């Protein structure tokens, strides 16, 4: 007589599809765990971006407003605690750094689409308008405007800038005070 012995049962392996789903879920959780602190940190730094109603894209306010005697001279940054910038020419260059509008995680194309419109405003220190100029930025990362001869005389002024991309506009930068002293 033969006695049958029962073979121990092997644990059943999950199917490939289930295994893949588990791996995908774990990878998604890991990516979220890394991205969340980065997103929270980014949200707490710098000025809040502005959005136009009906548009879900955001445009950050231009950063690092600066002024120079000309396009080849060094820039003085606005908001320097040591004092307002002083230029020795009536044709200073105003500049600001623009941020990309490409959604996070994407790469801007080598040949960007329509360039963005940048608006510069220059007033006297008392708020009297001197110049309102809109130009198209040659790059998506910064904009500069050299003021034409005869626009400014010696005295105190202020300027600000904002950027538009289609129907979306950023907030204006804070006013940047400066003095023209040619003498």
C-alpha positions in Angstrom: 0.0 0.0 0.0 1.3 3.4 -0.9 0.9 6.3 1.4 0.5 9.6 -0.2 2.3 12.4 1.4 0.9 15.8 0.9 3.3 18.3 -0.7 3.6 21.6 1.1 1.7 24.3 -0.8 3.8 27.1 -2.3 2.7 30.6 -1.6 0.9 31.9 -4.6 2.9 34.6 -6.4 0.9 37.8 -7.4 0.2 38.1 -11.0 2.5 40.4 -13.0 -0.2 43.0 -13.4 -0.8 43.2 -9.7 3.0 43.4 -9.1 3.3 46.3 -11.6 0.4 48.1 -10.0 2.0 47.8 -6.6 5.3 49.1 -7.9 3.6 52.0 -9.7 1.7 52.9 -6.5 4.9 52.9 -4.4 6.8 55.0 -7.0 3.9 57.5 -7.1 4.0 57.8 -3.3 7.7 58.3 -3.3 7.6 61.0 -5.9 4.8 62.8 -4.0 6.9 62.6 -0.8 9.8 64.3 -2.5 7.8 66.9 -4.5 5.5 68.1 -1.6 8.3 69.7 0.5 9.9 71.3 -2.6 6.5 72.7 -3.6 5.8 74.0 -0.1 9.2 75.6 0.1 8.8 77.3 -3.3 5.4 78.6 -2.3 6.8 80.2 0.8 9.6 82.1 -1.0 9.3 85.4 -2.8 6.2 87.4 -3.9 3.0 85.5 -4.7 2.3 85.2 -8.4 -0.7 87.0 -10.0 -3.3 85.4 -12.2 -5.9 86.9 -14.4 -9.5 85.6 -13.9 -10.3 82.7 -16.1 -6.7 81.7 -16.7 -5.1 78.9 -14.6 -1.5 79.9 -15.6 0.5 82.0 -13.2 3.1 84.6 -14.0 5.5 85.6 -11.2 6.3 89.2 -10.6 9.6 90.1 -12.3 12.5 89.9 -9.9 15.8 91.8 -9.2 14.9 95.2 -10.6 18.1 97.0 -11.3 19.5 100.1 -13.0 22.7 101.0 -14.8 24.4 104.0 -16.4 24.4 102.1 -19.7 24.1 98.6 -21.0 27.9 97.9 -20.4 28.1 99.3 -16.9 27.5 97.4 -13.7 24.0 97.3 -12.3 22.8 98.7 -9.0 20.0 96.7 -7.5 16.8 98.3 -6.2 16.0 98.1 -2.5 19.6 98.1 -1.5 19.6 99.0 2.3 22.6 101.3 1.8 20.5 103.7 -0.3 18.8 104.2 -3.6 20.8 103.8 -6.9 22.4 106.9 -8.3 23.0 107.2 -12.1 25.2 109.7 -13.8 23.5 109.8 -17.2 20.1 110.7 -18.5 19.9 107.5 -20.5 20.1 104.7 -17.8 19.2 101.1 -18.5 16.4 99.6 -16.5 16.3 95.8 -16.2 14.5 92.9 -14.5 14.6 89.1 -14.4 11.5 87.4 -15.8 10.5 83.9 -14.9 9.6 81.2 -17.3 5.9 80.4 -17.7 6.5 76.8 -18.7 4.6 74.5 -16.3 6.7 72.9 -13.6 8.4 69.7 -14.8 8.4 70.7 -18.5 11.2 72.1 -20.6 10.9 75.3 -22.6 11.3 74.7 -26.3 14.6 75.8 -27.9 12.6 78.1 -30.1 10.1 79.8 -27.7 6.7 80.7 -28.9 5.4 84.3 -28.9 7.7 86.6 -26.9 6.3 88.3 -23.8 5.3 91.9 -23.5 7.1 93.9 -20.8 5.8 97.2 -19.5 8.1 99.8 -17.9 6.7 102.8 -16.0 8.9 105.7 -14.9 7.5 108.5 -12.7 9.0 111.4 -10.8 9.5 110.8 -7.1 6.2 112.7 -6.5 4.3 110.3 -8.8 4.1 112.4 -12.0 4.3 110.1 -15.0 7.4 110.4 -17.1 7.4 107.4 -19.4 5.2 104.3 -20.0 6.8 101.9 -22.5 5.8 98.4 -23.6 8.3 96.3 -25.4 8.6 92.7 -26.4 11.3 90.7 -24.6 13.9 89.1 -26.8 14.3 86.3 -24.2 11.9 84.7 -21.8 14.3 85.3 -18.9 15.0 89.0 -18.7 14.1 92.4 -20.1 15.9 95.7 -20.3 15.0 99.2 -21.5 17.5 102.0 -22.1 15.7 105.3 -21.6 16.0 107.7 -24.6 18.0 110.9 -24.4 16.0 113.8 -23.0 13.6 111.7 -21.0 15.2 112.4 -17.6 16.9 115.5 -16.1 18.7 115.6 -12.8 16.4 114.7 -9.9 14.6 111.9 -8.1 12.6 109.2 -9.9 11.0 105.8 -9.5 10.3 103.0 -11.9 8.5 99.6 -12.0 7.9 96.8 -14.4 5.5 93.9 -15.1 5.2 91.2 -17.8 2.3 89.9 -19.9 1.9 86.6 -21.7 -1.2 86.6 -23.8 -4.1 87.5 -21.4 -2.1 86.7 -18.3 -0.2 89.5 -16.5 2.1 89.5 -13.5 1.8 92.0 -10.6 3.9 95.1 -10.8 7.3 95.1 -9.1 7.6 97.4 -6.1 8.6 100.9 -7.1 12.4 101.3 -7.5 13.6 104.8 -6.4 16.7 106.2 -8.1 18.4 109.6 -8.6 19.9 111.1 -11.7 23.0 113.2 -10.9 25.0 114.2 -14.0 27.0 117.0 -12.5 
